[in-house]
Amino acid sequence: MWRYVTGELLVLPTRVVGLAACLGLLALPLVTRDPYVLRVVTLASILAVFAASWDLLTGFSGQINLGHALFFGVAAYTSALLNLRLGLSPWLTILAGGAMAVLVALVVGIPCLRLKGPYLSLATLAFPIMLTGLIFAFPGFFGGELGVSGLTRLAGTRLREYYLALGAMLVLVFAMWKITDSRLGIIFHAIREDEVAVRASGINTTRYKLLAFCLSGLFAGLAGGMYAHFLRIAGPALLAMFFSFQAIIWTIFGGVATIYGPVVGVFILYPVLEILRVVREIRMLGFALMVLVLLRFMPEGIVPWLEHRLEPECPRCRSRNAFTRRSCRVCGTAMGRPSSCPGRATRSA
Amino acid sequence: MHKVTSALLVLVMGLTAVLATGCPRRQEAVGPPPIKIGIAGPMAFLQGEHHWYGALMAQEEINAAGGVQVGDTKRLIELVKIDTNEILSPEDAATAVEKAITVDKVDFLMGGFRTEGVFPMTEVAMDHKKIFMICGSATNELLEGRVDKDYERYKYLFRVTPIRSTDLAKVCFEMLGYVGVIMRQALGLEKPKVAILAERLLWNEAMIAAAQQLIPTRLGMELVGVWRPSATATDVTAELTAIKAAGAHIIFTINSGPVGITYARQWGELEIPAVSIGINVEAQKLGFWDATQGYGNYDTTLNTYGKVRITDLTLPFYDQFVERFGECPAYTAGTYEALHILAAAIERAATLDADAVVAELEKTDKHSATGRIVFDNLHDVTWGPGYVTGIMTQWQDGELVVVWPYPGWQGLHYEGVVSYKIPPRVVQYWLGQSK
């Protein structure tokens, strides 16, 4: 374990920063227990899982989902209704919400898998709209525009809610990262790059794409359940297009197909949006401009941008190395100049 | 290129830091600290603006009189604007309220508009044991099932405006009965036919159910059908054509969304031979006349403020509001009453302690611009003759006039109430049919 920490974790600047950020967040309540600060981090943690789940589906397997709020909203409503009507505890309702999101992912995934590109995107966009229609068609059951309110709190105190959400985020994001780092992740990646070639290799791509939908739905659903119990309400705003697009903005800002990129995206953009409350009148405009300017100069997202600058690849074995190293930490090759690939900025030797 | 990128990054980060910390701080005022009141509303929308305007007027009046007497000291009121963004994001609303409590250190809160946002906002306020005076959401469940079921947690919650949903319905049915009598007399009808046109939202479900039961029984009219367009519909021709074909004499509207404009314009354009009464939130605004290009003439809606003397405070408030802000006050401007009520309760309690102020708020019996405000056991504003009644306003040739409570209703006589007018086309159509 220690060897892994010193040999893998502490050798790259971005990993050190990531570890420091995690430890910093875990230790934050030692510095401040301001409920507002804890609230912002708690919500950022929950939304980070949501954004990362979009990355798992779209970033890795290439299934562009523009209606990702569907999974989040379905789970939030499931948790809310089970909690209110049957009095189940949040632990159970959150899990049930995740299970329901998987079921919905299957329902959405099966017809959508016949579609590709913009057609798939448009089809996924339609599902949250359909569910919103259902909520308004049966207002007595779903609460209509008022939503389902009065849920049990996620945990007894704000501090417990903070650690619960943060802990869940770390575990769930790590789980997603391990999935993408496994054989399954390689297949997802391959399907995104060339589905025909993967099928020609004898892999049932339909099954794997459906699996990607279900896994993504599960993680988004768990986040949705936590969100409903944290806010103590599940309402139609969770199914709005704006909510789906937020996940996309966070992921693109952080870095697509990384899993940890969306987490970084949420943890930067969500607090920035809070800071911008001081300029109330131009808050959203300022936020949009900031995102645009940053993406203009970091088109791949902030995490890949930083990685390319701080961790050049070894020209021989392609391992990433800290920019301070003169030779590769794996094969010992002299690190004269970083690798240059299309779209990547290069650093002079 | 690398340098340019770095420079820009530094610039953006610097800008963010400046925005975060760089707003010049106010110098510490000499004397006792002000009482901070958070005004929570969607500030980019009319409802939030009116939250602010109402509170601003009350603040200026209170501060001009020297402030609020808290024990031995007079303390001024300071308003903190909380843009809840609740129409887009209820989550944002709750976070904004938490920031106001923990960072801006507000002592009390008032406002709220969209129920989906008011629920989480009030939960946050209750977590911090802060008094929250609702001024903008009529949903019964904001108080019912909360103040009565868990008093210790929700006792800090009060509603000043509007009256609760079920009371809104009562006002509408009173008006419907009144117009029914007028229609019978003017058109010689034995049993006027009523069509319900209500947007497809949950808040009006109970009202529709009650209307379906009361119209044929207690009001002695015939219900010809219920039409439910979307709250954001841009065309209701089909509904209006069907209503005309059903032979309706009265259209009972229950709409809060933009469909109110669409409906009123097309109701006039298509010359539907039926009077229109009920709730049309869009018709409460002065901009309604221009938005409907005058086709909304004679549309009648429930309202909170109007050019009528409910009490001696109504007209001065109404005129000053219109003169200063160029709009007639929406019901969210009830922050004006809320702030006066709160200030009086603080003075009686002689402390800012929330529990003590709650005890005094519960004893409120305030003569206000909307009537006599007394909170019931749910901390809701009491409706009825001698309390807050609400009013019905009708557009008559470009002017928004008050037509209900008609003189003598439950012994009430509000000075300035004018006669309800049936659109001439309705009279001509039905009298022409009977010849």
Interface residues (C-beta under 8 A of the other chain):
Chain A: D34 P35 Y36 R39 V40 L43 F136 P139 G140 G143 G144 E145 L146 G147 S149 G150 R158 Y227 L231 R232 I233 G235 P236 A237 A240 F242 V272 E274 I275 L276 R277 V278 V279 R280 R283 G286 M290 V293 L294 F297 A345 R347
Chain B: M1 H2 T5 L8 L9 V12 T16 L19 A20 C23 M43 K81 D83 L88 S89 P90 E91 A94 T95 A96 E98 K99 I101 T102 V103 T115 E116 F119 P120 E123 D127 H128 T139 E141 G145 R146 R200 L201 L202 W203 E205 A231
